[in-house]
Structure formats: C-alpha cells, structure tokens
C-alpha cells in the first residue's frame, strides 16, 4: 500500500512539473518585439506555443488589437487577456487586461 501511494505522488508531481507553462515566455516575446514590425512580420516570428486571433482584431480608435487566445500550459490564476497592439499595421506594444 505504501509503495502504491509513493508511486501516485511521484506520478502527480511529474505531471504538475512536467507541463511547461509558456506564460512568461509569451510575455517576454511580445515585450521584445521590435517596434514598427508589420502584422505579417509578427505572424512569421510567432512562437509555436501561442495562438493569436489574427482574423478578428478589436478596433479601438485607429489601432488594431489582436488577442492571444492560447498560451500552451497556461495556468494564469488571474485570467488575464493579452493583446498585440498595432497602429497603421505597425506593432506598438502588448496590452494586458483583466
């Protein structure tokens, strides 16, 4: 019985720590994008671990906000939404909202 519980704990810990959370890498990537990159250029350097809704940007004044819809392994307890903001088809910054 003791052996089974140790095995269960080992499997549980492996699962919890084995799932890579790319949240910080996503924030770092977005914050380090060069300003004035085009939408197409950002699409080309988009990491495999995120998904962005390129087809449905939010239009706010003269800006387009593209939602990052998926971050692989994300377990953000605050449930933040992250956007890539473009003005005149040029990257400006990352915006995060609750």
C-alpha positions as a Markdown table, in Angstrom:
| # | Residue | x | y | z |
|---|---|---|---|---|
| 1 | Unk | 0.0 | 0.0 | 0.0 |
| 2 | Unk | 2.8 | 2.4 | 0.9 |
| 3 | Unk | 4.5 | 1.7 | -2.4 |
| 4 | Unk | 1.4 | 2.5 | -4.3 |
| 5 | Unk | 0.9 | 5.9 | -2.6 |
| 6 | Unk | 4.6 | 6.8 | -3.3 |
| 7 | Unk | 4.1 | 5.9 | -6.9 |
| 8 | Unk | 0.9 | 8.0 | -7.1 |
| 9 | Unk | 2.7 | 11.0 | -5.5 |
| 10 | Unk | 5.6 | 10.6 | -7.9 |
| 11 | Unk | 3.2 | 10.5 | -10.9 |
| 12 | Unk | 1.3 | 13.5 | -9.7 |
| 13 | Unk | 4.4 | 15.6 | -9.2 |
| 14 | Unk | 5.8 | 14.6 | -12.6 |
| 15 | Unk | 2.5 | 15.7 | -14.2 |
| 16 | Unk | 2.4 | 19.0 | -12.3 |
| 17 | Unk | 6.0 | 19.9 | -13.0 |
| 18 | Unk | 6.3 | 18.2 | -16.4 |
| 19 | Unk | 3.8 | 20.5 | -18.1 |
| 20 | Unk | 5.7 | 23.5 | -19.4 |
| 21 | Unk | 3.9 | 26.8 | -18.8 |
| 22 | Unk | 4.9 | 29.3 | -21.6 |
| 23 | Unk | 3.2 | 32.3 | -20.0 |
| 24 | Unk | 6.4 | 34.1 | -19.1 |
| 25 | Unk | 8.0 | 33.3 | -22.5 |
| 26 | Unk | 4.9 | 34.7 | -24.2 |
| 27 | Unk | 5.1 | 38.0 | -22.3 |
| 28 | Unk | 8.8 | 38.2 | -22.9 |
| 29 | Unk | 8.4 | 37.6 | -26.6 |
| 30 | Unk | 5.6 | 40.2 | -27.0 |
| 31 | Unk | 7.5 | 42.8 | -25.0 |
| 32 | Unk | 10.7 | 42.3 | -27.0 |
| 33 | Unk | 9.2 | 42.5 | -30.5 |
| 34 | Unk | 10.7 | 45.3 | -32.4 |
| 35 | Unk | 8.5 | 48.4 | -32.8 |
| 36 | Unk | 7.1 | 49.1 | -36.3 |
| 37 | Unk | 7.0 | 45.4 | -37.3 |
| 38 | Unk | 4.2 | 44.7 | -39.7 |
| 39 | Unk | 1.4 | 42.2 | -38.8 |
| 40 | Unk | 2.8 | 39.8 | -41.4 |
| 41 | Unk | 6.3 | 40.0 | -39.9 |
| 42 | Unk | 5.0 | 39.3 | -36.4 |
| 43 | Unk | 3.0 | 36.4 | -37.7 |
| 44 | Unk | 6.2 | 34.9 | -39.1 |
| 45 | Unk | 8.0 | 35.0 | -35.8 |
| 46 | Unk | 5.0 | 33.9 | -33.7 |
| 47 | Unk | 6.2 | 31.1 | -31.3 |
| 48 | Unk | 4.6 | 27.7 | -31.7 |
| 49 | Unk | 3.3 | 27.8 | -28.1 |
| 50 | Unk | 0.8 | 30.6 | -28.6 |
| 51 | Unk | -2.2 | 31.2 | -30.7 |
| 52 | Unk | -3.4 | 34.6 | -31.8 |
| 53 | Unk | -6.7 | 35.5 | -33.4 |
| 54 | Unk | -5.3 | 37.2 | -36.4 |
| 55 | Unk | -8.7 | 37.2 | -38.2 |
| 56 | Unk | -10.8 | 39.2 | -35.7 |
| 57 | Unk | -8.9 | 42.2 | -34.3 |
| 58 | Unk | -10.6 | 44.6 | -32.0 |
| 59 | Unk | -10.7 | 48.1 | -33.5 |
| 60 | Unk | -10.0 | 50.8 | -30.9 |
| 61 | Unk | -9.7 | 54.3 | -32.4 |
| 62 | Unk | -7.0 | 53.9 | -35.1 |
| 63 | Unk | -5.5 | 50.7 | -33.6 |
| 64 | Unk | -6.0 | 47.0 | -34.1 |
| 65 | Unk | -5.8 | 44.8 | -31.0 |
| 66 | Unk | -5.1 | 41.1 | -31.7 |
| 67 | Unk | -6.0 | 38.7 | -28.9 |
| 68 | Unk | -3.6 | 36.0 | -27.8 |
| 69 | Unk | -6.2 | 33.2 | -27.4 |
| 70 | Unk | -4.0 | 30.4 | -26.2 |
| 71 | Unk | -0.7 | 30.0 | -24.3 |
| 72 | Unk | 0.4 | 26.4 | -24.1 |
| 73 | Unk | 0.4 | 25.2 | -20.5 |
| 74 | Unk | -1.0 | 28.5 | -19.2 |
| 75 | Unk | -2.5 | 28.3 | -15.7 |
| 76 | Unk | -2.8 | 32.0 | -15.0 |
| 77 | Unk | -5.0 | 32.3 | -11.9 |
| 78 | Unk | -5.9 | 35.9 | -12.7 |
| 79 | Unk | -7.2 | 35.0 | -16.2 |
| 80 | Unk | -5.5 | 37.9 | -17.9 |
| 81 | Unk | -6.2 | 38.7 | -21.6 |
| 82 | Unk | -3.2 | 39.8 | -23.7 |
| 83 | Unk | -3.3 | 41.7 | -26.9 |
| 84 | Unk | -0.8 | 42.7 | -29.5 |
| 85 | Unk | -1.5 | 46.3 | -30.5 |
| 86 | Unk | -0.8 | 47.7 | -34.0 |
| 87 | Unk | -1.3 | 51.2 | -35.3 |
| 88 | Unk | -1.2 | 51.6 | -39.1 |
| 89 | Unk | -0.1 | 48.0 | -39.5 |
| 90 | Unk | 2.9 | 48.6 | -37.3 |
| 91 | Unk | 3.5 | 46.8 | -33.9 |
| 92 | Unk | 3.3 | 49.2 | -31.0 |
| 93 | Unk | 3.1 | 47.2 | -27.7 |
| 94 | Unk | 1.5 | 44.4 | -25.7 |
| 95 | Unk | -1.6 | 45.3 | -23.6 |
| 96 | Unk | -2.8 | 43.1 | -20.8 |
| 97 | Unk | -6.3 | 43.3 | -19.2 |
| 98 | Unk | -8.2 | 41.5 | -16.5 |
